[in-house]
Amino acid sequence: MLPIRRVAVTGIGVVSPLGNNLTTVYENALTGRSAIRRLEAPFAGRLTAPLAAIATFDAAAAHFDPPKLRMLDRVSQFALFAAGGALTEAGVRDVAGFDPGRAGVFVGTGMAGTLSNDEGYRTLYADASDRIKPFTILLGMHNAPAAWIGIEHGLRGPNLTYSTACSSSAVAIGEAWLRIAGGTLDFAIAGGAEAPLSFGSLKAWEAMHTLANIDADDPATSCKPFSRQRSGMVLGEGAAMLALEPWDTALARGATIHGEILGYGLTTDVGHITRPSVEGQAAAMRAALFSAGLEASAIDAINAHGTGTQANDPVETAAIKAVFGSHAAQLAISATKAIHGHLLGAAGALECVLSLLAMQNRVALPTMHLDTPDPECDLDYVPNVARSNFAARTMLSSSFAFGGTNAVLVLGRGGDGSGA
């Protein structure tokens, strides 16, 4: 068996409703500034509750040349921008100094090229045309974001795409961690990307009765995780990518270390395809703790899955209690989907980034719009105001999904070079 190595996060790139750089993303999360808005699109009037959390992103400004752009769905644009940002920040643009054959790409996406597929279907069926874009397959295939990252940066190791619905990018990060910790890789770009805000996608989610109602007083507050007044989730878009490498390598080359991946748990409910399971979620948390070699009492905080749906939030509360016992009351639990929406396959990666930033800056991020807690959700969800001087050293970031795939990451603080 190969020796286990510590794994450092040395670069982060983001495209998100909260912003496209770490400073802006962190400041908006810290102050609880919601990016959820009424959706302004030609089809918005055909939606019951036209809400979304949209990323401000200009493909031309991102330096995609026109020939390449014709082959890039919005999801791949997001992924390339975020991956480039992670590599640049890590100081290893084009993985200089690493064996490209031992550098991999691990990307999670739940719906991939939804926008391009929707456009193709509309052209064929609504417009009754016999011709669609010649690159429709390349635009819509699930592995396109990962493939483009590998091509752009010469990463010749494993190039893998994970599609486990809302846990996709947490799985991608965890699987990359396993390979670097186990010694089979020396570098990875890992994270997720999602661009699901097409008319067809929104109508399909609407039909599931999982989307939030519009708050009449302020649409920006429509997603209310763990609140008695919650009515559902709001879809968002974006990408978050991490540059991962062995801790010793990062120290040797003087890299800035944002934090550390300490462990990873992955379980499957094998129950109802949409109904969350206390046992499945708890098993993933226990598996993550076991892989990190930590007792439950060693965890200081959790970034919860916290969708704001009727089904998830009480189940997640019960799962946390089952794992942590009396220590559950001591945990600072944040549910950031209240302000950035649910990025589906990219949610776990963005929430991992926010967890790392919170630990670096010694705060607990707020769960916004939590004015009336659900009695079944009776833990410390850091309601409405960030908690300063909160020096968490270890944190869980949880992602649970339709289909029953539960992924939990254990993170350690590393911005001061101390790791966990």
C-alpha positions in Angstrom: 0.0 0.0 0.0 1.3 3.4 -0.9 2.1 5.9 1.9 -0.6 8.5 2.7 0.5 12.0 2.0 -1.0 15.3 3.2 -2.8 17.2 0.5 -2.7 21.0 0.3 -5.0 23.4 -1.5 -2.6 25.9 -3.2 -4.9 27.6 -5.8 -8.6 28.5 -6.1 -10.5 29.8 -9.1 -14.2 30.7 -9.1 -17.0 31.9 -11.3 -20.1 32.3 -9.1 -23.1 34.4 -8.3 -21.1 35.9 -5.4 -18.3 37.0 -7.7 -15.4 35.8 -9.8 -12.5 36.4 -7.5 -11.8 35.2 -3.9 -12.0 38.7 -2.3 -15.4 39.5 -3.7 -16.8 36.0 -3.0 -15.6 36.1 0.6 -16.8 39.6 1.3 -20.3 38.8 -0.1 -20.5 35.6 1.9 -19.3 37.3 5.0 -21.9 40.0 4.8 -24.6 37.7 3.6 -25.2 39.6 0.4 -27.7 37.5 -1.6 -27.2 37.0 -5.3 -30.7 35.6 -5.7 -32.8 37.7 -8.0 -36.0 37.6 -10.1 -35.0 36.0 -13.3 -35.1 38.3 -16.3 -35.3 36.2 -19.4 -37.7 35.9 -22.3 -39.3 32.8 -20.8 -39.5 34.1 -17.2 -43.2 34.7 -17.4 -43.8 31.0 -18.1 -42.2 30.0 -14.7 -44.2 29.8 -11.5 -41.4 31.4 -9.5 -38.8 32.9 -11.8 -35.8 33.1 -9.4 -32.1 32.4 -10.0 -28.6 33.2 -8.8 -26.7 34.2 -12.0 -22.9 34.6 -12.4 -21.8 37.8 -14.1 -19.5 36.5 -16.8 -18.3 37.8 -20.1 -16.8 35.1 -22.3 -15.1 37.7 -24.5 -13.5 39.3 -21.5 -12.3 35.9 -20.4 -10.2 35.8 -23.6 -11.9 33.0 -25.4 -11.2 33.4 -29.1 -14.3 33.1 -31.4 -13.3 29.7 -33.0 -12.9 28.1 -29.6 -16.0 29.8 -28.2 -18.1 28.1 -30.8 -17.2 24.8 -29.1 -17.7 25.9 -25.5 -21.0 25.7 -23.7 -21.3 28.2 -20.9 -20.5 25.4 -18.4 -17.1 24.8 -20.1 -16.4 28.5 -20.2 -17.0 28.6 -16.4 -14.8 25.5 -15.9 -11.9 26.9 -18.0 -12.0 30.3 -16.3 -12.0 28.8 -12.8 -9.3 26.2 -13.6 -7.1 28.9 -15.1 -7.6 31.0 -12.0 -6.6 28.1 -9.7 -3.5 27.3 -11.7 -2.4 31.0 -11.8 -3.0 31.5 -8.1 -1.1 28.3 -7.3 1.9 29.6 -9.4 2.0 26.6 -11.6 0.5 27.8 -14.8 0.6 25.0 -17.3 1.8 22.8 -14.4 5.4 23.9 -14.7 7.5 21.8 -12.3 5.2 18.9 -12.3 5.2 15.7 -14.4 2.2 16.3 -16.7 1.6 12.6 -16.7 1.1 12.7 -12.9 -1.3 15.7 -13.1 -5.0 15.0 -13.4 -8.4 16.7 -13.9 -11.4 15.8 -11.7 -14.6 17.7 -12.5 -18.1 17.2 -11.2 -21.2 18.4 -13.1 -24.8 17.3 -12.8 -26.3 18.6 -16.0 -23.2 19.7 -18.1 -24.2 21.3 -21.4 -27.9 22.0 -20.6 -28.0 25.3 -22.5 -26.6 23.8 -25.7 -28.8 20.8 -25.6 -31.9 22.9 -24.9 -31.0 25.1 -27.9 -30.6 22.0 -30.1 -33.9 20.6 -29.1 -35.7 23.9 -29.7 -34.2 24.2 -33.1 -35.2 20.7 -34.1 -38.7 20.5 -32.5 -40.0 24.0 -32.0 -38.4 25.6 -35.1 -38.9 22.4 -37.2 -35.4 22.7 -38.6 -33.4 19.8 -39.9 -30.1 21.4 -39.0 -28.5 22.1 -35.6 -25.1 23.4 -34.6 -22.3 21.1 -35.9 -20.6 21.1 -32.5 -23.8 20.3 -30.5 -22.3 17.0 -29.2 -19.1 18.6 -28.1 -21.0 21.4 -26.5 -23.3 19.2 -24.6 -21.3 16.2 -23.5 -20.7 15.8 -19.7 -17.0 15.4 -20.0 -16.4 18.6 -22.0 -15.5 20.8 -19.1 -12.8 18.4 -17.8 -11.5 17.7 -21.3 -11.1 21.3 -22.1 -9.1 21.9 -18.9 -6.8 19.1 -19.7 -6.3 20.3 -23.3 -5.7 23.9 -22.2 -3.1 23.1 -19.6 -1.4 20.0 -20.8 -2.6 17.8 -17.9 -2.0 14.3 -19.2 -2.9 12.2 -16.1 -6.5 10.9 -15.5 -9.2 13.2 -16.8 -12.4 12.2 -15.0 -15.9 13.5 -14.9 -18.3 12.7 -12.0 -22.0 13.1 -12.3 -23.7 12.3 -9.1 -26.2 15.2 -9.1 -25.7 17.6 -6.3 -22.7 15.8 -4.8 -20.8 15.7 -8.1 -18.0 18.2 -7.3 -17.5 17.1 -3.7 -17.0 13.6 -5.2 -14.5 15.0 -7.7 -12.5 16.8 -5.0 -12.5 13.7 -2.8 -11.4 11.4 -5.6 -8.5 13.7 -6.5 -7.5 13.8 -2.9 -7.4 10.0 -2.7 -5.0 9.8 -5.6 -2.6 12.5 -4.4 -2.8 11.2 -0.8 -2.1 7.7 -2.1 0.9 8.8 -4.2 -0.4 8.0 -7.6 -0.7 11.7 -8.6 1.4 14.7 -7.8 -1.0 17.5 -8.9 -4.7 17.9 -9.7 -7.3 20.4 -10.7 -10.5 19.4 -9.0 -13.9 21.0 -8.6 -17.2 21.4 -10.5 -19.1 23.5 -13.0 -22.7 24.0 -13.8 -24.8 26.2 -16.1 -28.3 24.9 -15.6 -30.4 28.0 -16.1 -32.2 27.0 -19.4 -36.0 27.1 -19.8 -36.2 23.3 -20.0 -34.1 22.8 -16.9 -36.0 25.3 -14.8 -39.4 23.8 -15.9 -38.1 20.3 -15.1 -37.0 21.4 -11.6 -40.3 23.3 -11.1 -42.2 20.1 -11.9 -40.3 18.4 -9.0 -41.8 20.9 -6.6 -38.4 21.6 -5.1 -38.0 25.3 -6.0 -38.6 28.2 -3.6 -41.5 30.5 -3.8 -40.7 34.2 -4.3 -40.5 36.1 -1.1 -43.1 38.9 -1.6 -41.1 41.4 0.5 -37.7 40.7 -1.0 -37.0 38.1 -3.7 -33.3 38.0 -2.6 -34.4 36.3 0.6 -36.4 33.5 -1.0 -34.1 30.7 0.0 -34.3 30.1 3.7 -32.3 27.0 4.9 -33.4 25.5 8.2 -36.2 28.1 8.6 -39.7 27.2 9.4 -40.6 29.5 6.5 -38.5 27.7 3.9 -40.2 26.7 0.7 -37.4 25.3 -1.5 -34.1 25.9 -3.3 -33.1 28.4 -5.9 -30.9 27.3 -8.8 -27.6 29.0 -9.4 -24.7 28.7 -11.9 -20.9 28.8 -11.8 -17.7 26.9 -11.2 -15.1 26.4 -8.5 -11.8 24.7 -9.0 -9.0 23.8 -6.6 -5.3 23.2 -7.3 -4.3 20.2 -5.1 -0.7 18.9 -4.4 1.2 17.1 -1.7 1.8 19.3 1.4 5.5 18.8 1.3 5.8 19.9 -2.3 3.8 23.0 -1.6 6.0 23.9 1.3 9.2 23.2 -0.7 8.2 25.6 -3.5 6.9 28.3 -1.2 3.3 28.1 -2.3 0.5 29.8 -0.5 -1.6 27.2 1.3 -5.3 27.9 1.6 -6.0 24.8 3.6 -5.8 21.0 3.5 -8.1 18.2 2.5 -7.9 15.8 5.5 -10.5 13.2 4.5 -13.4 12.2 2.4 -16.5 10.0 2.9 -18.7 8.6 0.2 -21.9 6.5 0.7 -25.1 5.7 -1.1 -28.5 5.6 0.4 -30.0 2.8 -1.9 -33.4 4.0 -0.8 -35.7 6.5 -2.4 -34.2 8.3 -5.4 -35.1 11.7 -4.1 -35.8 11.4 -0.4 -32.8 12.1 1.8 -31.7 9.5 4.4 -30.5 10.2 7.9 -28.6 6.9 7.9 -26.9 7.6 4.5 -25.9 11.2 5.4 -24.6 10.1 8.8 -22.6 7.2 7.3 -20.9 9.6 4.9 -19.9 11.9 7.8 -18.5 9.0 9.8 -16.6 7.7 6.7 -15.1 11.1 6.2 -14.0 11.3 9.9 -12.5 7.8 9.7 -10.5 8.6 6.6 -9.2 11.7 8.3 -8.3 9.8 11.5 -10.4 12.2 13.5 -13.0 11.8 16.3 -16.2 13.7 15.9 -15.2 15.9 18.8 -12.3 17.3 16.7 -14.6 19.0 14.2 -15.4 22.7 14.8 -17.8 23.6 12.0 -19.9 22.4 9.1 -20.9 23.9 5.8 -24.2 22.1 5.5 -25.8 20.9 2.3 -28.7 23.1 3.6 -30.9 23.4 0.5 -33.9 25.0 2.1 -36.2 22.2 0.9 -38.8 20.8 3.3 -37.2 17.3 3.0 -33.5 18.0 3.4 -33.1 20.3 6.3 -34.6 18.2 9.2 -33.0 15.1 7.9 -29.6 16.8 7.8 -30.1 18.1 11.3 -30.9 14.6 12.5 -27.9 13.1 10.7 -25.5 15.7 12.4 -27.0 14.8 15.8 -26.5 11.1 15.1 -22.8 11.5 14.3 -21.8 14.2 16.8 -24.1 13.5 19.7 -23.7 16.1 22.4 -20.9 17.8 20.4 -23.5 18.7 17.7 -24.6 21.7 19.9 -21.0 23.1 19.8 -20.7 23.1 16.0 -21.0 26.3 14.0 -23.1 25.3 11.0 -23.4 27.5 7.9 -25.8 27.1 4.9 -24.5 29.4 2.2 -27.0 28.3 -0.5 -29.2 31.0 1.0 -27.2 33.6 -0.9 -25.5 31.8 -3.8 -28.3 29.4 -4.7 -27.9 25.7 -5.5 -25.2 25.2 -8.1 -26.2 21.5 -8.3 -23.0 19.6 -9.5 -20.8 22.6 -8.7 -22.3 23.3 -5.3 -19.9 21.1 -3.3 -16.9 22.8 -4.8 -18.1 26.3 -4.2 -19.0 25.4 -0.6 -15.6 23.8 -0.1 -14.0 27.1 -1.2 -16.2 29.1 1.2 -15.3 26.7 4.0 -11.6 27.2 3.4 -11.9 30.9 3.2 -13.9 31.0 6.5 -11.2 29.0 8.3 -8.4 31.1 6.8 -10.2 34.3 8.0 -11.3 32.8 11.4 -15.0 33.4 11.0 -18.2 31.3 10.8 -20.2 32.4 7.8 -23.8 33.2 8.3 -26.9 31.3 7.3 -29.0 34.1 6.0 -32.8 34.6 6.1 -33.1 32.5 9.2 -35.5 34.6 11.3 -37.9 31.8 12.3 -36.0 28.5 13.0 -37.7 25.2 12.3 -38.1 23.5 15.8 -36.8 20.3 14.1 -33.7 22.2 13.1 -32.4 23.2 16.5 -28.6 23.4 16.1 -26.4 26.5 15.9 -26.9 27.6 12.3 -25.1 31.0 12.7 -28.3 32.9 11.9 -28.0 36.1 9.8 -24.7 37.5 11.1 -21.2 36.1 10.6 -19.3 35.1 13.8 -15.9 36.7 14.0 -12.9 35.4 16.0 -14.1 31.8 15.3 -10.8 29.9 14.9 -12.0 26.7 13.4 -9.2 24.3 12.6 -11.3 21.5 11.1 -14.5 21.6 9.2 -16.9 19.3 7.2 -18.3 20.3 3.9 -21.4 18.1 3.1 -23.0 17.4 -0.2 -26.0 15.1 -0.6 -27.8 14.3 -3.8 -30.8 12.9 -5.7 -29.9 9.3 -6.4 -28.6 9.0 -2.9 -24.9 9.7 -3.3 -23.6 11.4 -0.2 -20.1 13.0 -0.2 -18.4 14.7 2.8 -15.1 16.4 2.8 -13.0 17.1 5.9 -11.0 20.3 5.6 -8.2 21.7 7.7 -7.0 25.3 8.1 -3.8 25.9 6.4 -3.4 29.6 5.5 -0.9 30.1 8.4 1.1 27.1 7.2 -0.1 25.0 10.2 -2.6 22.8 8.4 -5.2 21.2 10.7 
